[in-house]
Amino acid sequence: MKHKLLVSFLLSAFFTGSASAQSDSTVRIFKTGMAVYAEFGLLPNNKTLRDQLSRLQVKPFTSFMGNLVLARRTESDRWFSEARIIIMNSTNYTSDRDVRKAYLHGLGIGTDGGPKLVNNARWNVTIPLGADFMLYRMNIKSNASVSAQQLLNNPAAYQAVKLYTGNINLHGGIGVDYKMDFLPKIHEKVYLSGKLTYHQPILGRRKWKGDNVTVDDLSRLKVNQIYAQIGLVFFPRPHMKKWGGMH
């Protein structure tokens, strides 16, 4: 239930958040678009935690981390900002049976923004700065093949173990947008966008927690590393933002 409430909150915050236009002696024009990014961690991480899982006879998740980022982008000639939803995953590929495996997932919201160092007909060069609030879940389960009698006799032995932790991650780096004229009847502009940022958690040591327990002998989750991000930003034309109807 709590996961459904969290997802509902994230989607509500994402779709209802909007930037208000500002005006002064010089008129500033803000445009809004939607972005989809793939984000990848570039450094091996969490070796201590992965070694601990191996000693517990649990196949650990891999050191590779990847995020799917959905963003609402607002920008002017000199600045940009993004409201972000982050869906994180770390892989664990194996077909082994009767082996306990750890899967790592994350879900969060965040913000990103900063000045444009370059803004011309083809390029933006930006300094993205921001923060993300992330919740992580480590799911330890087995692909065991058992009989119905075995399951009924000892159901607890085959239940997944779910552990949770969270943090606030600050990030900063550099970004580049390449401006394309893709489907100009629909889009004012489409960006091929890339960023290189460093992420740093700020809440210190965060212990893993289950539904009713705190685990005090597992290493904390470390996500402080360099991430590369690549994706597309779409700025629809004003008439495409409105519902079509009968005339």
Buried (B, 14 or more C-beta within 10 A) or exposed (E): EEEEEBEEEBEEEBEEEEBEEEEEEEEEEBBEBBBEBEBEBEEEBBEEBBEBBEEEEBBBBBBEBBBBBBBBBBBBEEBBBBBBBBBBBBEBEEEEEEEBBBBBBBBBBBBBBBEBEEBEEEEBBBBBBBBBBBBBBBBBBBEEEBEEEEEEEEEEEEEEBBBBBBBBBBBBBBBBBEBBEEEEEEBBBBBBBBBBBBBBBEEEEBBBBEEEEEEEEBBBBBBBBBBBBEBBBBBBEEEEEEEEEEE
